[in-house]
Amino acid sequence: MRKVTTLLSTLALATTLAAQTLPQTERQYLSGHGCDDMVEWDFFCTDGRNSGKWTKIGVPSCWELQGFGTYQYGITFYGKAFPEGIADEKGMYKYEFEVPEKFRGQQVNLVFEASMTDTEVKVNGRKVGSKHQGAFYRFSYNVTDFLKYGKKNLLEVTVSKESENASVNLAERRADYWNFGGIFRPVFLEVKPAINLRHIAIDAQMDGSFRANCYTNLSNDGMSIRAQILDNKGKKLTETTVPVKAGGDWTSLQLKVSDPALWTAETPNLYKAQFSLLDKDGKVLHNETETFGFRTIEVRESDGLYVNGVRIMVRGVNRHSFRPESGRTLSKAKNIEDVLLMKDMNMNSVRLSHYPADPEFLEACDSLGLYVMDELGGWHGKYDTPTGVRLIKGMIERDVNHPSIIWWSNGNEKGWNTELDGEFHKYDPQKRPVIHPQGNFSGFETMHYRSYGESQNYMRLPEIFMPTEFLHGLYDGGHGAGLYDYWEMMRKHPRCIGGFLWVLADEGVKRVDMDGFIDNQGNFGADGIVGPHHEKEGSFYTIKQLWSPVQIMNTSVDKQFDGKFSVENRYDYLNLNTCRFLWKQVKFPTATDASNTTAQVLKQGEVQGSDVAAHSAGVLDIKTTILPDADALFLTAIDRYGHELWRWTFPVNKLNQANEVLSPLSNKVTSTETENELTVKAKNHTFIFSKKDGQLKGVSVNNRKISFANGPRFIGARRADRSLDQFYNHDDEKAKEKDRTYSEFPDAAVFTKLDVKEDGGNLIVTANYKLGNLDKAQWTINPSGEAVLDYTYNFSGVVDLMGICFDYPEDQVISKRWLGAGPYRVWQNRIHGTQYDVWENDYNDPIPGETFTYPEFKGYFGSVSWMNIRTKEGTISLTNETPDAYIGVYQPRDGRDRLLYTLPESGISVLNVIPPVRNKVNSTDLCGPSSQPKWVNGPQSGRIIFRFME
């Protein structure tokens, strides 16, 4: 028995060793794998910085980011193939490497994942092939006969930043993005047996049918190909062996898997297919493994895109391969980081604008779940046909087996060479749809940047509407602003399947020649939902909330809440019971509670989601009732992968603190008057009111001045290009120049008198006005020095901003802390994405497109119960009892070019109307119902409680 056991062990060991020594494809990297592990090569730059001398450079890299050559933004030379003054430096590379003796007798390919742009290659002084043209594509040379095995070899590469081919320059180099030069993706030796599997193209359908076209570099009599399909645990599910066609270079084989786990963006189930090329005796000549997913893509005319028989909604974004310090050179970690960032916003799709991405990015999309539009380069300009034919073949042969790829894209915005449309399916057995972004082709209308109304009209056309770019971001405009209106329209329309926002991240490059300044080329590159280092702007969270596949439909919760929520399951595939829900009942600190800075959790729990199918509505019961002292209920949805979809916050007690303010105290409120001023003293507080205009002119605490003054004043403004009836003002010849600026309505109010009276120990100071907008400002000052402002103003007409305001010197402000929606500011058309809670941030004043501190300190804040503004002089505390009012903290800052808005100075304000924000392409009128100005008529009243503290 012992001998049998030993024999079995020996056989098992032999089998294991045989498996380990199967002739697999090997890689020997000559460069680093990405920007995180570059390998130094010798380098000579012909022009620009650090040119004219041999030195060192890290590979892969964009040479501008390594201190060489000239930074250049493509659109500067738009439409010109060979313009004067363009940066056209060349980079010459040298690298010595050893090739092991074991590679002798095998096929060795020298592979470049991408190089910008024209690339000439020599090995050991000999030219290995023709010049490559096209910056974003894998290319390779068979260098088997050029190498010295067991010895050192010399690789010489010359890369031209500009192409000799006019069409390459027009397609790639004259676009609205940075032009770089260099070997910017990895370089490696690909080593295969002399007779090998050159390429494999898979078509795996939802019914489990599997077909693969297997291409060999040579075909000998009696050869065959064995294919095995393995699940994610390595278990073999099925197998077949087919003979290689005599005299042919490819063989097709078919298999069937019963009841496969399907691939979708929600269920990224992956399998492996192992292919073995066998000689006539059954010996394995070459072994290759491909990762794939079972899924079926179907375009139903005038209906939608179906994946596995389910009509999907595209929640997508355009994405550049980019980082400020490394340009287009990324790493596996950074590619995964991008995918996770999109998934965090509850996106399910990405368009590779405007070139194929790193293979590692596609691998992350496969495994984490994103639908991908893989794009041939072309930005208004297009490749000539011979160049395009070659590049399409390389792109699809590299990417064809990624289940995440749903569409192929032939260029961008008329950068389509229509002679190339038929090339894609030559290499894709799945026959995925081919798109013309911004065009109408293959059943898809993809027009860019249509207004809300125009988008509605496009949906009346027979084609499927899927804008490949919409809501063009810029600074704090676009993306989240208007998305609610667009998304509600898009998801409800039978011919719309969603679209792709422009764009994921600011393309701001770190200028090593400008002390590290992040250069967005003015407003050209500042289009991102996030900053260049993925700093999250407010729109990030707006998108996350609106695109959550789980939507709680309740808008409020009261003390009688029974634990049941109305819920919509907007997943395309998953049941709501795949999610879990965490809930907390909390109590918030008050404005005067300095000891507690966060919400106190009173009770919490967790429930599994209800049985609600995808595309259905139902009820979620969290099985709790509201505690008597709870101020709010938090509800968080967590998906099956542990990702937080969104947290909803429902206030149940708005913390009415007026009674707290008016509590009787032993101190007495006194007042004195001069010809021009009324001075009120309460405890250690002093208030000064003007007898000329009725406004509060100053406050002091313990004789220390707090420069809160000149209010309340009415403030009202409209977009400057409007007539007084909201519409574009045709009577103003310069109206079109003013749609990014705002004009104030002057207040003609006449101050009449200042009344002073005592009431139950409080002093009431009332400023009365007539014939204008401000009617009355009544201050009730109690003995503790707290002041309640009751105000009334009136306005009738169309308005974009309206309320009352005070002055306070901005340079004295340190921080603010508040209970309300946050931590990001809101706009009228971007209310979503905030959460009611206690928030705090320090003063900041970033310049959009140049500095990237978020959340911004300044702007308009919604649902504020109280806000404490800490200054160098003391603290200004506001408790808001004005229904539906916003607290304004100065005015949002636009970029230096003022392309979005120029808003009036509003200091510290309480506003009933706040402005919407435009995007780069469309003014606010064109962004949907939530972006329209308000028609108001008659009086508006409010109450604010002020506390001034040292």
Phi, psi and omega in degrees: 000321180296321179296320179297316179299316179297318179298317179297320179296320179296317179297319179297318179296320179296320179297317179298315179296322178297320179295324182287334184257013173303142183289087180270161170289134178246156173235137170239110183283132174265336176249185168285174177279342181182199185289344184272348183216044182303150176249135183285131172241160170289145187211142177224121178256136188276343184203164179081205184295142176052036182265168173079016180206149176280133179210205182241151174215147175280138179234130005277152177190164167265123192295335178299321182285348177261008174098014185243159170068210187228130173293141182206134176258131193297321189291345178306326183247034185308132173080001183245121184289316183227068184280157173286147175085001182281149177287115184230035181295159174244152174242130178248126184245147170224142178207130176263136181213153179260143175246121184293152180301331183295344179280347181298138180087355177255170175270126181242119176254137173265116189246132172249121178291327175182147180210139182249114352233290177295128187229126177244138188230135172234144171236123181054041174083357182249135177291128188267351181172187183285161179295133176272138176232134185121118198275340194242025191231147175290138172216157185210163178226140173280109184250020183308316185270004181258349190265154172253111186278136183077009182225178177279147179231152180248123174256129176236128183228132173244123182243126178259127180297325176254150180266151171286345182268116183302321183292327177294316178299315183290327181282323190248327196254357181243038189252173181275061174196170182291138169265130176237168173236153173129167172278096194258358171232169190298158174237133181208162170267128175255119188246122180232160172301161183301321173253124192210169170277110184284321187198147178227131178238124189251144170229106182242118188259167185296338179277005178093356178289140186226126177229140178223132171264116185251121183256132178248154178282333176217157175227123177250158180300136174086358179288153178215168179234128176255133178236135176233139176253129183243143175279184186288356175255005179087005180282132179285128182259323181197165186205150173209157174227130181231148178286149175282136180298129179296128177077358180259169179249003176212154181224138178257138176226158183224147177218171176217132177246131180282131173048058182290153170284120191276153176267129167215174176295335179272335182226076186282068182279127184241149174234169173238142173243125182253123183246135178233126174272122186247144173277184186295341179264003180088004178285139180283119177271324183202142181235131177228146178235132179239139174266138183206175176222149175276119175193152182240130178253132180219129173260115178262119188306132177057029183223286183180182176259126182246129173246118184058038176080005181245130178287122184260158170250128184273114174250087194235171179214150172277147185219126169269148168280110189195142164216148183300322185274343186228003178063233182277354181275117181242194178217171178302316181297319182288326175294318176295321178303319179296316180296316179296325178298316179293317179298326179296332177273010180064029173280155176234002186214154177214139173255131181275089184263124358232058186184159177296145180270178174300145174305326181294331175294316179295323177298321178293322177296321177300311190276331182261337173100085169219138171281135189240136165256111183268128194240131167288139181301153180151114181230090188073309172279164184218156177290147169292165189296313179301319179294313181298320178301315181294317183289323178298315180303314180294319181296313185285323177298327177288322195252355195299331186270002178283117179294339181292335182283119182251327181232151162255143180240127180264080176080195185212134171048067181069008171275040181253124167268105187293343175293346182266352186304322183280354183285328187299315185284348176297331186247000183241101180294344179279344179055049179296152182298144177254130188248147166249095181302129187078009180237176178249107186204145175053034176091359181245128167262118189240025187306141185266144164057040174282148175295173180302310180293320177297321178298318176304318183292324177297329180287347176276350177283162185287339184281159173294128181265120180212084180298126179279353167212128172210160183052065184299115181290157168195123181053242180255026180243155181081187179060268181286330183287115182090351184296323180304312181294313180300315186291319177299318177295315186292316186286340181267347184273133186293343181251001180257137179240025179095202183182192187237122175289152172248116005214171186297304189225149171303137178262063180263122185262143178281115183275102179291346176267003181225042176057034175082010178303134177276113189256111175265015184051058184066237181263359187293318185262002187265051189253006193277154168293326175240165180285181183297331174258024177069030173294130189273120174273173182301324182297334177307314184279332173299313179297317180302316181289311186290330181261011173298132179289351174246126181235122172275124189269345176298138177261345180204165177222139178240184184294342180267008182303133184259009177093358184255127177249144166280133186224143172246132175262103181262013169299154173272337185228321193276143172285151178298337181288357172278351179256160171236158186231126177258136178230148177221138168258130189229159173238133184263152171290155176273173181297331183264002182271096182278343185281330181253128181247351180227169179291141177268124180279120181268325183198146180211165180191179181217139176226154173278150179298153179289168176279085179234116184292160176304146180064026182230167177242156179192204183235136173249122180252113181269001170058053174208157171242162188280130177291151183301326184258012178283137177264334183201160176241124174262139175225122184240131177262129180240129183276182187294343181260005180086009181273131178284117179285312177186156172242120176266144179235126182241104175295139174240355178210111185280012174058062176292108186252012180297320180298324179296322182291319188271016179295138184292141177227164184281340181292160180242144177266129180237162179217150174224157183229147166238185181299326187249344188224152168247125180248125181245132178238133178217116185055240182257019182252143175232132178240134179243125179246142178277136174270001177268322182229000176079001186274151169293127185250348179181157178222143172221150178233120184054043179065013176258121187288136168243116194278045178270117194202176171062050178194174002283143172242146172287139172227131177214142182209155174225161176298134194290343180270002182276150162284178179283003177247020176087329189280166177306133187272096182288345179279349181256111183298336182256017185300319184297336180280354191247008186287357175253005180240162183232142179247136179278147168275122177291140178265118181270015182301139178251123178289131182256311182194166177240112179266141178229129176208155177267148179207102176060037180092348176264157174249129181251120179247120184239123173262125182249144183224163176213162170067018180213210183270315179282126181259315186203141171230109184249122180254126173250112185251122183263171187297341179276355180094008176274147186230132176252125177255118170253124185229155175221132171223166178226147176204139175228125180144193181260134189211147177254341180211133185201135176166209177238159182211162176228163175260143166206134183296121185298329183287357178262354187277138180253311185197174172218150177224136185207157170254114182168192177292137182185188359277359184266152174291166180236163169236164180303325180258016175216065178278328183288157176104355176253165180225138180284116184190185174267128183230160178206138169208154179282158177301135170212160180214062184293150175267113182306136181084351183233322176231152198224057178263120179228152355291151176292144180287322189266157177135201184249133186236131188262159175053037183281121172275316172208155178216129175251118179257111182272130182232175176291342181264342185150193182248133174255116183248128178242127169253123190263116174243025177264113183303136174060022179269158176248148172261124177261129177247093188057205183233145180305145181262129175269173175294171183300333183274356177051052182272347181255310186197152167230095188269153180292152176295122185235003174053226173263122190224159172238117193237134173271337177228128174243156184284154164281176176233141180277173168252186187294329187261319189247133173291169186299326179305332192262007188254010174110175186304321183290348184260002184279152175293164183261135167269120180237156183207114172102195189283151175230134181235155178200168178221130176230134177257125181252138168231135178243124187228151178290000000 
